[in-house]
Amino acid sequence: MSESLYCRTCATVNQTQRLRYGVLIPLFSRLLTLAGIVVLIGMLPWLSGQDPALALLRARSGEQEATAETLNAIRHALGLDQGPLRLLWNWLTGLLHGDAGNSWVSGRPVLPGMLEAAGVSLTLMASSALVAFTLAALLCAATFWHGLRGQVHRSGGLFAALFTALPEFLLASFLLIVGAVWLRWFPPYGWQGLHYAVLPSLALGIPAGGYLGRIIADALSATFSENWLTTWSVAGVSRRHLALAVLKRTLPSVMPLVGLVLVSLTGGAIAVEKVFAIPGLGRATLGAAAAQDLPALQVGVLILLLIASLAGMAASGVRLLILGRALRSGAMPVPEEQSSPVSRHAVWLPVVCVLLLAILLLTGLPRDPYTSAFLRLQPPSFFLPFGADAMGRDLLARVAHGTLYTCLLALGVSLACLIIGLCVGLFPRLLTGPIEVANALPAVIAGLLVAAVNGPTATGAAIAVIAVSWAPLAAHTAALVAEINARPYIRMLPMLGVGPMRRSLFYVLPALLGPLFRHAMLRLPGIALALASLGFLGLGASPPTPEWGRVLAEGMPYIERAFWGVLAPAVALGVLSVLAVSAANLSGRHRH
């Protein structure tokens, strides 16, 4: 008896220690990751491998001769001669006192201007969030209405998929063409009143609202399938109380995704502000990256990360507030899994998209994307189906070569994310901080950081997308490993004399690679769109490379005179976007 009590006491102590370490390890991981990001931003002037004094001189004047006396004077004036650690300390202490340094271009303090630009961006994000939540409510109305009448309504989500298909920068281009150029209902550029915010808010809010509508409708369907609703209905609970209870049960499960959507608005706002020439924080930060104005870039990225972090924390706080005691006591009901059959339309849509892209490649790859053989901005014709760009180059050739270039680069990025996610997913608790940061960090912000260090290149864009795209694969790896290790035949292997290394290599890894590879390939179209968005912002391949985003950006200045310069690459990107969304829907239905 005493031995049994002693063993139970030791087991309890060991379990308590494991629980304590299990809480502390993710906490330390988050703190170290946050500190690493702050140090990375503070050390940007030194990480590029160039002389910060020379970069400052080139930012102020590209023609002034870089003599030793001039560079020494700049180093002495800014304290660059004290070394990177001292400069980092001065920057951090200055931030605590409200001094973020002076612009390398204008010489004025950067913080007041960036805070003013942040106010514009927050206004845009608030109006976009209003559009997103309104659209999500409309998309969920049918599911909610049928559910309160005892019918579990599982919509195919066609409208939600259509709203989600186009990324922000591409939808902004379409809205600019239709709403400002063709219909002339709204101003195309600037920020001088609320009517200037209509098109940008729609460009940001429609994709976010479509995504939220899909996930909330699915969560509502799962809630309406739970048994407690039948009990409440039989007990005579009113529909008003049922509706409030359903919302309280559903919203906590989707609040983390709502937080990620709000975070994504910070990255999407950068592209939208560029399209509509809005003087917001994203456009100011993008301009600082292009001008190598590192103090302004530091403050811009820091404020963007702060906004993203606060949005994510607010969503998590709302979730904990709604759940309350149910989360602490483990009293959450279990939803019933119901199958969702795959329709013919869901199968044919991605097939049609693949065929359209194949036709584009077959017709455009034999043509020359570099030679200026046509008139400037020549309109489309039978022999020139997509028209010519501002340099007289064949747009069909440039879009087709851009398709091949971007998709091959996206394939390499997807495989790199697969390898990183596989390695990191084996240690999920130790690397909690990097996984959370990579999940919440928009690719555009990562692109700004990489461009500040390495300049805008195709390799830098690939690194930026890899830096934020491996986290979902790592989370998937961790979940699969836990599931595989819980299988009976895996647990019997040690009794059969199979060691840990052999078990991992010959049993766990083969069962892991198939689902993980399918997940990585499913993310390939989305990664291609992320690469195109960086190219559109000037953070990717340099001209005259026929990259999708760059071809679209080159046509934007001439959109009022030659809309086909934007329409051709935009339609190709739209086809890829529909392929990404339809393939994701098809995969999700197969999993049920």
C-alpha positions in Angstrom: 0.0 0.0 0.0 2.8 2.4 1.0 4.7 1.6 -2.2 1.6 2.2 -4.3 1.0 5.6 -2.5 4.7 6.5 -3.1 4.4 5.6 -6.8 1.3 7.7 -7.2 2.9 10.6 -5.4 5.9 10.5 -7.7 3.7 10.3 -10.7 1.7 13.3 -9.5 4.9 15.3 -9.0 6.3 14.4 -12.4 2.9 15.3 -14.0 3.0 18.7 -12.2 6.5 19.3 -13.4 5.6 18.4 -17.0 2.6 20.7 -16.9 4.7 23.5 -15.5 7.4 23.1 -18.2 4.6 22.6 -20.8 3.4 26.1 -19.9 6.8 27.8 -19.6 8.3 26.5 -22.8 5.7 28.1 -25.1 5.9 31.3 -23.0 9.7 31.6 -23.3 9.4 30.8 -27.0 7.0 33.7 -27.5 9.2 36.1 -25.5 12.3 35.2 -27.4 10.6 35.5 -30.7 9.3 39.0 -29.8 12.7 40.1 -28.7 14.2 38.7 -31.9 11.8 40.7 -34.0 12.6 43.9 -32.1 16.3 43.3 -32.5 15.9 42.5 -36.2 14.1 45.8 -36.8 16.6 47.7 -34.8 19.5 46.2 -36.7 18.2 46.8 -40.2 20.8 49.4 -41.1 23.6 46.9 -40.4 22.0 43.7 -41.8 22.1 44.8 -45.4 25.9 44.3 -45.6 26.3 47.9 -46.9 27.7 50.9 -45.1 24.8 52.6 -43.4 26.5 56.0 -44.0 26.7 55.2 -47.7 23.1 54.1 -47.8 22.0 57.4 -46.1 24.1 59.4 -48.6 22.5 57.6 -51.5 19.0 58.1 -50.0 19.6 61.9 -49.7 21.5 62.5 -52.9 22.3 59.9 -55.6 24.8 62.2 -57.4 27.0 63.4 -54.5 30.4 61.8 -54.4 30.9 59.4 -51.5 34.2 60.7 -50.1 35.7 59.5 -46.9 35.2 62.9 -45.3 31.5 62.9 -46.2 30.9 59.4 -44.9 32.8 60.1 -41.7 30.7 63.2 -41.1 27.5 61.2 -41.5 28.7 58.5 -39.2 29.6 61.0 -36.5 26.4 63.0 -36.8 24.2 59.9 -36.4 26.4 57.9 -34.0 27.1 55.2 -36.6 30.7 55.1 -35.5 29.7 53.7 -32.1 28.8 50.3 -33.6 25.5 48.4 -34.1 24.9 47.4 -30.5 25.2 51.0 -29.3 23.0 52.2 -32.1 20.4 49.5 -31.3 20.4 50.6 -27.6 20.0 54.3 -28.6 17.1 53.4 -30.9 15.3 51.4 -28.2 15.8 54.1 -25.6 14.7 56.7 -28.1 11.5 54.8 -28.8 10.7 54.7 -25.1 11.0 58.6 -25.0 8.9 59.0 -28.2 11.9 59.6 -30.5 12.2 57.2 -33.4 15.0 59.1 -35.2 15.0 61.3 -38.3 14.4 60.4 -41.9 17.4 59.7 -44.0 15.7 61.4 -47.0 14.1 64.5 -45.5 15.9 64.8 -42.2 12.6 65.3 -40.3 11.5 63.1 -37.4 9.7 60.0 -38.7 7.3 59.3 -35.9 4.8 62.1 -36.3 4.4 61.5 -40.0 4.1 57.7 -39.5 1.5 58.1 -36.8 -0.6 60.4 -39.0 -0.3 57.8 -41.8 -1.3 55.1 -39.3 -4.5 57.1 -38.5 -5.4 56.9 -42.2 -4.7 53.2 -42.4 -6.7 52.5 -39.2 -9.7 54.4 -40.7 -9.4 52.3 -43.9 -9.1 49.1 -41.9 -12.1 50.0 -39.8 -14.3 50.6 -42.8 -13.0 47.5 -44.5 -13.8 45.4 -41.3 -17.3 46.9 -41.4 -17.7 45.7 -45.0 -16.3 42.3 -44.1 -18.6 41.7 -41.2 -21.6 42.9 -43.1 -20.9 40.6 -46.0 -20.2 37.7 -43.6 -23.5 38.3 -41.9 -25.4 38.2 -45.2 -23.6 35.0 -46.3 -24.5 33.3 -43.0 -28.1 34.5 -42.9 -29.5 31.4 -44.7 -27.7 28.9 -42.5 -28.8 30.8 -39.3 -32.5 31.1 -40.5 -32.8 27.3 -41.4 -30.9 26.3 -38.2 -33.4 28.1 -35.9 -36.2 26.1 -37.6 -34.5 22.8 -37.0 -32.9 22.3 -40.4 -29.1 21.9 -40.6 -28.3 23.9 -43.8 -24.9 23.3 -45.3 -24.4 25.7 -48.2 -22.1 25.0 -51.0 -20.5 28.4 -50.4 -20.5 29.4 -54.1 -21.0 33.1 -53.4 -18.5 33.0 -50.5 -15.9 31.3 -52.8 -16.4 33.9 -55.5 -15.9 36.7 -53.0 -12.8 35.0 -51.6 -11.3 34.2 -54.9 -9.6 37.5 -55.7 -6.8 38.8 -53.5 -6.9 42.4 -52.4 -4.4 44.0 -54.8 -6.2 42.2 -57.8 -9.7 43.2 -56.7 -8.5 46.7 -56.2 -7.4 46.8 -59.8 -10.7 45.5 -61.0 -12.7 48.0 -58.9 -10.4 50.8 -60.1 -11.1 49.8 -63.7 -14.9 49.4 -63.3 -15.9 51.9 -60.6 -13.5 54.8 -61.4 -12.5 54.4 -65.1 -15.6 52.9 -66.8 -18.5 54.0 -64.6 -16.8 57.1 -63.1 -18.8 56.7 -59.9 -15.9 57.1 -57.5 -12.6 59.0 -57.5 -9.6 56.8 -58.6 -6.9 58.2 -56.3 -6.4 60.1 -53.1 -7.9 60.4 -49.7 -10.0 63.6 -49.3 -13.3 62.4 -47.8 -15.3 59.3 -47.0 -16.3 58.8 -50.7 -12.6 58.2 -51.4 -12.8 55.2 -49.0 -15.5 53.3 -50.8 -13.5 51.4 -53.4 -10.5 50.7 -51.1 -12.8 49.4 -48.4 -14.6 47.1 -50.8 -11.2 45.8 -52.1 -10.1 44.9 -48.6 -13.5 43.9 -47.1 -14.9 41.7 -49.8 -12.2 38.9 -49.7 -12.2 39.1 -45.9 -16.0 38.9 -45.7 -16.2 36.0 -48.1 -13.7 34.1 -46.0 -15.4 34.9 -42.7 -18.8 34.0 -44.2 -17.5 30.5 -45.2 -15.9 29.7 -41.9 -18.8 31.1 -39.8 -21.4 29.3 -41.9 -19.6 26.0 -41.4 -19.3 26.6 -37.7 -23.0 27.5 -37.4 -23.9 24.3 -39.2 -21.8 22.3 -36.7 -23.4 24.1 -33.8 -27.0 23.4 -35.1 -26.1 19.7 -35.3 -25.4 19.5 -31.5 -27.8 17.6 -29.3 -28.3 20.4 -26.7 -30.3 22.4 -29.2 -32.9 19.7 -29.5 -33.2 19.6 -25.7 -33.6 23.4 -25.5 -36.3 23.4 -28.2 -38.3 20.6 -26.5 -38.0 22.6 -23.2 -39.7 25.6 -24.9 -36.8 28.0 -25.0 -37.6 31.0 -27.2 -35.9 31.4 -30.6 -34.3 34.7 -29.4 -32.5 32.9 -26.6 -31.6 30.0 -28.9 -30.1 32.5 -31.4 -28.0 34.1 -28.6 -26.9 30.7 -27.3 -25.9 29.6 -30.9 -23.9 32.7 -31.4 -22.2 32.3 -28.1 -21.3 28.7 -28.9 -20.1 29.4 -32.5 -18.1 32.6 -32.2 -15.3 31.3 -29.9 -14.3 28.6 -32.4 -13.9 31.1 -35.2 -12.4 34.0 -33.2 -8.8 33.0 -33.9 -9.5 33.0 -37.6 -11.2 36.3 -37.2 -8.1 37.6 -35.6 -6.0 36.3 -38.5 -8.4 38.0 -41.0 -7.9 41.3 -39.1 -4.2 40.8 -39.2 -4.3 40.2 -42.9 -5.9 43.5 -43.4 -2.7 45.2 -42.4 -0.8 43.4 -45.2 -3.6 43.8 -47.7 -3.9 47.5 -46.9 -0.3 48.1 -48.2 -1.2 46.9 -51.7 -4.6 48.7 -51.7 -3.0 52.0 -50.6 -0.6 51.7 -53.4 -3.3 51.1 -56.0 -5.5 54.0 -54.9 -2.6 56.3 -53.9 -3.8 56.6 -50.3 -1.4 58.4 -47.9 -1.5 55.6 -45.3 1.0 53.7 -43.3 1.5 50.9 -45.8 2.2 53.2 -48.7 4.6 55.2 -46.5 6.4 52.1 -45.4 6.6 50.8 -49.0 8.0 54.2 -50.1 10.6 54.1 -47.3 11.7 50.6 -48.5 12.0 51.8 -52.1 14.1 54.8 -51.0 16.2 52.9 -48.5 15.0 55.3 -45.8 15.7 52.8 -43.0 14.5 54.9 -40.0 11.1 55.4 -41.6 11.0 51.7 -42.6 11.8 50.6 -39.0 9.0 52.7 -37.5 6.5 51.7 -40.3 7.2 47.9 -39.9 7.1 48.2 -36.1 3.7 50.0 -36.1 2.3 47.5 -38.6 3.4 44.6 -36.4 1.9 46.4 -33.4 -1.4 46.8 -35.1 -1.4 43.1 -36.2 -0.5 42.0 -32.7 -3.3 44.1 -31.1 -5.8 42.7 -33.5 -4.9 39.1 -32.8 -4.9 39.7 -29.0 -8.3 41.4 -29.2 -9.8 38.4 -31.1 -8.3 36.0 -28.5 -9.6 38.1 -25.6 -13.1 38.1 -27.1 -12.9 34.3 -27.4 -11.9 33.9 -23.8 -14.6 36.3 -22.6 -17.3 34.5 -24.5 -16.3 31.0 -23.4 -15.8 31.8 -19.7 -16.3 28.8 -17.4 -17.0 26.3 -20.2 -13.4 26.5 -21.4 -12.0 26.3 -17.8 -14.2 23.4 -16.8 -13.9 21.4 -20.0 -17.7 21.5 -20.6 -17.7 22.1 -24.3 -20.2 20.0 -26.3 -19.0 17.8 -29.1 -20.4 18.5 -32.6 -21.5 15.7 -34.8 -19.5 15.2 -38.0 -21.6 15.1 -41.1 -20.5 14.2 -44.5 -20.6 16.8 -47.3 -20.8 15.2 -50.8 -18.7 16.6 -53.6 -20.8 18.0 -56.4 -19.9 17.9 -60.1 -19.5 21.7 -60.2 -17.0 21.5 -57.4 -14.9 19.0 -59.4 -15.2 20.8 -62.8 -14.3 24.3 -61.7 -10.6 23.6 -60.8 -10.3 21.5 -64.0 -11.6 24.4 -66.1 -9.1 26.7 -64.5 -6.2 24.4 -65.2 -7.3 24.1 -68.8 -7.5 27.9 -69.2 -4.0 28.3 -67.8 -2.7 25.5 -70.0 -4.2 27.2 -73.1 -2.5 30.5 -72.0 0.9 28.7 -71.8 0.5 26.9 -75.1 -0.4 30.1 -77.0 1.9 32.5 -75.2 5.2 30.7 -74.5 6.3 30.6 -78.2 6.1 34.4 -78.4 8.8 36.8 -77.4 8.1 38.7 -74.1 11.1 41.1 -74.3 11.2 42.6 -77.8 9.4 45.9 -78.4 7.9 44.9 -81.8 4.6 46.8 -81.5 3.2 50.2 -81.0 3.1 51.7 -77.5 -0.1 50.7 -75.8 -1.4 49.0 -79.0 -5.0 47.8 -78.5 -5.8 44.0 -78.7 -6.3 42.5 -82.2 -6.5 39.1 -83.8 -2.7 38.8 -84.0 -2.2 40.6 -80.7 -4.9 39.1 -78.4 -3.9 40.9 -75.2 -2.6 44.1 -76.8 0.8 45.7 -76.1 2.2 47.3 -73.0 3.8 50.8 -72.6 7.1 49.5 -74.1 5.4 47.9 -77.1 5.9 44.4 -75.9 3.4 41.5 -76.5 1.2 41.2 -73.3 0.2 37.6 -74.2 3.8 36.6 -74.2 4.6 38.4 -71.0 1.6 37.0 -69.2 2.3 33.5 -70.4 6.0 33.6 -69.4 5.0 35.2 -66.1 2.6 32.3 -65.5 5.5 29.8 -66.0 8.0 31.9 -64.0 5.7 32.5 -61.1 4.3 29.0 -60.9 7.8 27.4 -61.0 9.0 29.8 -58.3 5.9 28.9 -56.2 6.6 25.2 -56.6 10.1 25.7 -55.2 8.7 27.8 -52.3 6.1 25.1 -51.6 8.7 22.4 -51.4 10.9 24.6 -49.1 7.9 25.2 -46.8 7.2 21.5 -46.8 10.7 20.7 -45.6 10.7 23.5 -43.0 7.2 22.6 -41.7 8.2 18.9 -41.4 11.3 19.7 -39.3 9.6 22.4 -37.1 6.4 20.4 -36.6 8.4 17.7 -34.8 9.0 20.3 -32.0 5.8 22.3 -31.8 6.0 23.4 -28.2 9.6 24.6 -28.4 8.9 26.7 -31.5 5.5 28.0 -30.5 6.6 31.6 -30.8 8.0 31.4 -34.4 4.9 29.5 -35.5 2.5 32.1 -34.1 4.5 35.0 -35.6 4.8 33.3 -39.0 1.0 32.7 -38.9 0.2 36.3 -38.1 2.8 38.0 -40.2 1.6 39.1 -43.7 3.9 38.2 -46.5 4.1 41.9 -47.5 5.7 42.9 -44.1 8.2 40.0 -44.5 8.9 41.2 -48.0 9.6 44.7 -46.7 12.1 43.3 -44.1 13.8 41.2 -46.7 14.0 44.0 -49.2 15.5 46.3 -46.5 18.3 43.7 -46.0 18.8 42.3 -49.5 17.0 44.7 -51.9 14.0 43.8 -54.0 14.8 40.6 -55.8 13.0 37.4 -56.9 15.0 35.4 -54.4 14.1 37.9 -51.6 10.4 37.6 -52.5 10.7 33.8 -52.3 12.4 34.0 -48.9 9.7 36.4 -47.6 6.9 34.0 -48.7 8.8 31.0 -47.2 9.2 32.9 -43.9 5.4 33.2 -43.5 4.1 30.1 -45.3 5.7 27.2 -43.4 3.7 27.7 -40.2 0.4 26.0 -41.3 2.5 23.0 -42.5 4.3 22.8 -39.2 1.0 22.9 -37.3 -0.4 20.2 -39.6 2.8 18.1 -39.0 2.4 18.4 -35.3 -1.2 17.3 -35.4 -0.4 14.3 -37.7 2.5 13.1 -35.6 0.3 13.1 -32.5 -2.4 11.2 -34.4 0.0 8.7 -35.9 1.8 8.0 -32.6 -1.6 7.3 -31.0 -2.4 4.5 -33.4 -2.3 1.0 -31.8 0.2 -0.6 -34.2 2.6 2.3 -33.6 2.3 1.9 -29.8 3.0 -1.8 -30.1 6.3 -1.3 -32.0 8.5 -0.9 -28.9 7.3 -4.2 -27.6 8.4 -5.8 -30.8 11.9 -4.4 -30.4 11.6 -1.5 -32.8 13.7 1.5 -31.7 12.7 5.2 -31.8 14.8 6.0 -34.9 13.5 3.0 -36.9 10.0 3.7 -35.9 10.2 7.4 -37.0 11.9 6.6 -40.3 10.0 3.5 -41.4 6.6 3.9 -39.8 5.8 7.5 -38.8 7.5 9.4 -41.7 5.8 7.3 -44.5 2.4 7.9 -42.9 3.2 11.6 -42.6 4.5 12.5 -46.0 1.4 11.8 -48.1 -1.1 14.1 -46.4 1.6 16.7 -45.8 2.7 16.7 -49.5 -1.0 17.1 -50.6 -1.4 20.0 -48.2 1.8 21.7 -49.6 0.6 21.3 -53.2 -2.8 22.6 -52.2 -1.1 25.8 -51.0 0.8 26.3 -54.3 -1.7 28.6 -56.0 -1.9 30.8 -52.9 1.8 31.0 -52.7 1.9 32.0 -56.4 -0.5 34.8 -55.6 1.6 35.9 -52.6 4.7 36.1 -54.9 2.6 38.1 -57.5 1.5 40.5 -54.8 5.2 41.2 -53.8 6.1 41.7 -57.4 3.2 44.1 -57.8 4.5 46.1 -54.9 8.0 46.2 -56.4 9.5 43.8 -53.8 10.1 41.0 -56.3 11.9 40.5 -59.6 13.4 43.5 -61.3 12.4 44.6 -64.8 12.2 43.4 -67.5 11.4 40.0 -66.0 7.9 39.0 -67.1 6.6 38.3 -63.6 2.8 38.4 -63.0 2.7 41.1 -60.3 5.2 43.3 -62.1 3.3 43.0 -65.4 0.2 44.2 -63.6 2.0 47.0 -61.8 3.5 48.2 -65.1 0.0 48.7 -66.6 -1.4 50.6 -63.6 -0.1 54.1 -64.6 -1.9 53.8 -68.0 -5.2 52.2 -66.8 -7.3 55.1 -68.0 -5.8 55.1 -71.5 -5.2 51.4 -72.0 -7.1 49.2 -69.5 -6.1 46.0 -71.3 -2.6 46.4 -69.9 -4.1 45.7 -66.4 -7.0 43.5 -67.5 -4.9 40.8 -69.2 -2.6 39.9 -66.2 -5.6 40.5 -63.8 -7.7 37.9 -65.6 -4.9 35.4 -65.5 -4.4 36.0 -61.8 -8.1 35.7 -61.3 -8.2 32.3 -62.9 -5.4 31.2 -60.5 -7.3 32.6 -57.6 -10.4 30.7 -58.5 -8.3 27.6 -58.8 -6.8 28.1 -55.4 -10.2 28.6 -53.7 -12.0 25.8 -55.6 -9.2 23.3 -54.9 -9.3 24.2 -51.2 -13.1 23.7 -51.1 -12.7 20.3 -52.9 -10.0 19.2 -50.4 -12.1 20.3 -47.4 -15.1 18.3 -48.6 -13.0 15.2 -49.2 -11.8 15.4 -45.6 -15.3 15.2 -44.3 
